[in-house]
Every structure is written in C-alpha cells, then in structure tokens.
Amino acid sequence: MNISIITSENRRLYPAIIYDIEDNQYKNPIIDIDGIYDLLYKKQSILVSSNQYDQYGNEVKIFNGQLEKSDIKALFAVNDEQSNKDLNSVMTLSEAAKKWGLSDGSTIRKAIERGKFEQYEIKQAGDVWITTYSAMERVFGAIKNEDDEYIIYDDFEDVYLTKMYYNYVQLSYLKCTKLFSVSGEQYEIESKEIEEKYQYAKEVFVKALNAIRNNQKVIIKKSRNNKIRQVINTENEFFLYIEVFKHRRNMAPQMVDRLIDDLKSVPK
C-alpha cells in the first residue's frame, strides 16, 4: 500500500512517506494508515517526503517538508493496481460539486448513500470523500450547460502546441549554430510561420479567458473518447493550466511567459 495526499492547493503527493513531526532526520516512516491519522490529529502536522504532481498530473519538484492538518484536503491509501491509474483525476466532493455546478458536496454524498457510485469510484479519506472525473460523468452526466462552455480538446495541446514547441526549439538551435544562409531568408520564413501559429494559439486562449470572465467553464476534453480531463473555473486555475505547458513541453518557457503576459493584458 502507498499513501496519496491531496493538498489544499490541489497538489498530489504520491507515493508519500510520512514521519512524525519530531523525526526531522526522516528515520522512522509511519506505514500504517491509522497511525498516520492518529499522528495528524494529535499533533496537527506531519513530515512528508514524496514525489509531487500538479492538479493536471505533471510532475513538479519533490516535496520534503511539513504539512499542517489544514494543508491537507485528503489522505488515503492506494494499492499498487490503483497506483497505475490516473490518480491525478481524483477530486474531493466539494471540488466535484463546484465543477458540476451542484450546490455543495451533499448532493454527491446522497448519491453515494443511494448506491449510485461503484465502490471503486469513491473513497473516504479521513473526514473527506473523494471521487474522479469519470465517476462524476457516469453518475451526473456531462457538466451542465456544457454547450455553453468553452471546450479545448487535448490534441490542441499534444499535437498543435507540441509541434510549435519543436519548431521553436529547432529554429533556436539553427540560429545558435549559424546554419542559416547569410541572408537569413530561411530564418525569417520559419520565424513568421511560428509567429502565425502563436497568434492562432493566443486567439484560442483569449476566447477561453473571456469565457471564464463571463462565468463559463473551460473544459479540457480527451479527443480520443470525448471524456472530460479537466475543468477550469477561475482565472487563477487558467493561468496555472498554461504555466504547466513549460513542464510538459507543449510550449517553450519563453513563449509561455509571453502568452501569459499577453493574456493578462487582455482588457476585462
């Protein structure tokens, strides 16, 4: 069994190794889930060493440090079979209620009580219930008023943006190694093509940003099966979503910074 943690900032820590707050040498890990809960409630904080992922499943800097009880949304045990699945699609019920436009998590709890969810689709982690996007879609259907929401399919990221990224990298490499002709004509042509692609991508994200400002959701869907991968409700979530492109190599870091600056300058 491994331990997974969802933080108050929607970071995912997995597999998390837990220590007593006084064990600052990280010598004696606490393996038993009940022991971890007891420690957390008695001392209100724990030491954690773990791989860390953002809410979109992208690995970020390893976490080594202290977590207060208030920093933790959910903490639960995961078996090896489950660990191979998309753990980053996990949400608390309050998160799920917000994304599906429900008043609060009690509507989902009632569905749980009535047996609407399969056992593997929900889990109680201490005081918190958690579920997944696919489970919410199965029980509650597509996000309400989805026709009015702004949809981005993941092949826009994985194909269009990624190709632009590699074109940008190749162009930068050729410029550094001075492999272009003296006239620079090829460089100008390829630079213009990349700029045109950037402007198209920017247009997509400007529309998404305006949708959020109009109290609509931005929904990221899998082009392969039309399933929801992610729902974005706020500008902060939207800019974090774009920032992650740096780690996923969907866009060059310089281009991501430029895009964020351009979007932040869009008048409200």
C-alpha positions in Angstrom: 0.0 0.0 0.0 1.1 3.5 -0.8 -0.1 6.9 0.6 -1.6 9.6 -1.6 -2.2 13.2 -0.4 -4.3 16.0 -1.9 -3.2 19.3 -0.6 -5.3 22.5 -0.1 -3.5 23.8 -3.2 -4.7 20.7 -5.2 -1.2 19.3 -5.4 -0.9 15.5 -5.4 1.8 13.9 -3.3 2.4 10.3 -4.2 3.8 8.0 -3.0 4.0 9.9 0.2 6.3 8.7 3.1 5.1 10.0 6.4 7.1 10.8 9.5 6.4 12.2 13.0 7.0 15.9 13.1 9.8 15.4 15.6 11.6 12.9 13.3 13.5 15.6 11.5 16.1 13.1 10.3 13.4 11.1 8.4 14.5 7.9 10.1 11.2 6.1 11.1 8.5 6.2 8.5 4.9 5.5 9.6 3.4 2.9 7.4 0.0 2.2 9.0 -2.7 4.5 7.7 -4.5 4.6 11.1 -1.2 5.5 12.7 -0.8 8.4 10.3 -4.3 9.7 11.0 -3.7 9.4 14.8 -0.5 11.3 14.4 -2.1 14.0 12.3 -5.0 14.6 14.7 -2.8 14.5 17.8 0.0 16.8 16.6 -1.9 18.6 13.8 1.1 18.2 11.4 3.3 15.6 9.8 6.6 15.4 7.9 6.3 14.2 4.3 8.7 13.1 1.7 7.1 12.5 -1.7 7.0 12.9 -5.5 4.7 15.8 -6.2 2.3 16.4 -9.1 0.2 19.4 -10.0 -3.6 19.1 -10.5 -3.1 18.2 -14.1 -0.8 15.2 -13.5 2.5 16.9 -14.3 5.4 16.0 -12.0 6.9 19.0 -10.2 9.6 19.5 -7.6 9.9 16.7 -5.0 8.2 17.6 -1.7 10.2 17.3 1.5 8.8 19.1 4.5 6.0 19.8 7.0 2.3 19.7 6.2 -0.2 21.1 8.7 -3.6 19.4 9.0 -5.2 22.4 7.4 -2.8 21.9 4.4 -4.4 18.5 3.6 -7.7 18.0 1.8 -7.4 14.3 1.7 -5.0 11.5 2.7 -5.6 7.9 1.7 -4.0 4.5 1.0 -3.7 3.3 -2.6 -2.8 -0.2 -3.7 -0.3 -1.0 -6.4 -3.0 -1.7 -9.0 -4.7 1.7 -8.4 -1.3 3.4 -8.5 -1.1 2.7 -12.2 -4.3 4.6 -12.9 -4.7 8.3 -13.2 -4.6 9.3 -9.6 -4.5 13.0 -10.6 -8.1 12.8 -11.8 -9.1 12.5 -8.1 -11.2 15.3 -6.6 -12.8 16.0 -3.2 -16.6 16.2 -3.3 -16.5 19.9 -2.8 -14.3 20.3 -5.8 -16.6 18.0 -7.8 -19.7 19.9 -6.8 -18.2 23.2 -7.9 -17.1 21.8 -11.3 -20.6 20.2 -11.9 -22.5 23.2 -10.7 -24.0 21.5 -7.7 -24.9 23.5 -4.6 -22.4 21.6 -2.4 -21.0 18.1 -1.8 -24.1 16.9 0.0 -25.8 16.2 -3.4 -22.9 13.8 -4.2 -23.0 12.3 -0.7 -26.7 11.5 -1.2 -25.8 9.8 -4.5 -23.2 7.7 -2.6 -25.7 6.7 0.1 -28.1 5.6 -2.6 -25.5 3.4 -4.2 -25.1 5.4 -7.4 -21.4 5.1 -7.3 -19.4 1.9 -7.7 -17.2 1.0 -4.7 -14.0 1.7 -6.7 -15.3 5.1 -7.8 -15.3 6.7 -4.3 -13.1 6.6 -1.2 -13.3 8.1 2.2 -10.0 9.6 3.3 -10.4 10.6 6.9 -13.1 13.2 7.1 -13.1 13.7 3.3 -14.7 11.8 0.5 -13.0 11.7 -2.9 -14.1 10.7 -6.4 -13.0 11.0 -10.0 -14.0 12.9 -13.2 -15.1 9.6 -14.9 -17.2 8.6 -11.9 -18.9 12.1 -11.8 -19.6 11.9 -15.6 -21.2 8.4 -15.2 -23.4 9.4 -12.3 -24.3 13.0 -13.0 -23.7 13.1 -16.8 -21.8 15.8 -18.7 -21.2 19.1 -16.9 -24.4 21.0 -17.0 -24.8 23.6 -19.8 -21.8 22.1 -21.5 -22.9 23.5 -24.8 -22.4 27.0 -23.3 -18.9 26.2 -22.0 -15.6 26.7 -23.9 -14.2 23.3 -25.0 -10.5 22.7 -25.7 -9.6 19.2 -26.9 -6.3 17.8 -25.7 -5.0 17.2 -29.2 -4.7 21.0 -29.4 -2.1 20.7 -26.7 -0.5 17.4 -27.7 -0.3 18.0 -31.4 -0.6 21.7 -32.4 1.2 23.2 -29.4 3.8 20.5 -29.2 4.7 20.8 -32.9 5.0 24.5 -32.4 7.4 23.9 -29.5 9.7 21.6 -31.5 9.7 24.1 -34.4 10.7 26.8 -32.0 13.5 24.7 -30.5 14.8 23.7 -33.9 14.8 27.3 -35.0 16.6 28.4 -31.9 19.2 25.7 -32.4 19.8 26.6 -36.0 20.2 30.2 -35.1 22.8 29.4 -32.4 24.8 27.2 -34.7 24.5 29.7 -37.6 23.3 27.1 -40.0 21.1 29.6 -41.8 22.2 31.3 -45.0 23.9 34.7 -44.7 20.8 36.4 -46.0 18.7 34.9 -43.1 15.8 34.4 -45.5 15.1 30.9 -44.2 15.1 32.2 -40.6 12.6 34.9 -41.5 10.3 32.4 -43.2 10.3 30.0 -40.3 10.0 32.8 -37.7 7.0 34.1 -39.5 5.4 30.6 -39.5 5.9 30.2 -35.8 4.5 33.6 -35.1 1.4 32.8 -37.1 1.0 29.6 -35.1 1.5 31.5 -31.8 -1.2 34.1 -32.8 -3.7 31.3 -33.5 -2.9 29.6 -30.1 -3.2 33.0 -28.4 -6.6 33.5 -30.0 -7.8 30.2 -28.6 -6.7 31.1 -25.1 -8.1 34.6 -25.3 -11.5 33.1 -26.1 -11.1 30.7 -23.1 -10.1 33.6 -20.8 -13.1 35.6 -21.9 -15.4 32.6 -21.3 -14.1 32.4 -17.7 -14.7 36.1 -17.2 -18.3 35.5 -18.4 -18.8 32.9 -15.7 -18.4 30.0 -18.1 -16.2 27.0 -17.6 -13.3 26.0 -19.8 -13.4 22.2 -20.3 -10.4 20.2 -21.4 -11.6 17.0 -23.2 -9.8 14.0 -24.5 -10.2 13.9 -28.2 -9.9 10.2 -28.3 -13.1 9.5 -26.4 -14.7 12.9 -25.6 -14.2 12.4 -21.9 -13.5 15.3 -19.5 -9.9 15.6 -18.5 -10.1 18.8 -16.6 -12.5 21.7 -15.8 -11.2 25.2 -15.2 -13.4 27.6 -13.3 -11.2 30.6 -12.4 -8.5 32.8 -13.9 -6.0 31.5 -11.4 -6.7 27.9 -12.5 -6.5 29.0 -16.1 -3.1 30.6 -15.8 -1.8 27.7 -13.8 -3.0 25.4 -16.6 -0.9 27.4 -19.1 2.1 27.6 -16.8 2.2 23.8 -16.8 3.0 23.8 -20.5 6.6 24.6 -19.5 7.0 21.2 -17.7 5.0 19.3 -20.3 6.9 20.8 -23.2 3.8 21.9 -25.0 5.4 25.4 -25.4 8.8 26.8 -24.9 9.2 28.6 -21.5 9.8 32.0 -23.2 6.7 31.5 -25.3 4.6 30.6 -22.2 5.8 33.7 -20.4 4.9 35.8 -23.5 1.4 34.2 -23.7 0.7 34.8 -20.0 1.7 38.4 -20.3 -0.4 38.8 -23.5 -3.4 37.3 -21.7 -3.0 39.4 -18.6 -3.1 42.5 -20.8 -6.5 41.5 -22.3 -9.0 44.1 -21.1 -11.8 42.9 -18.9 
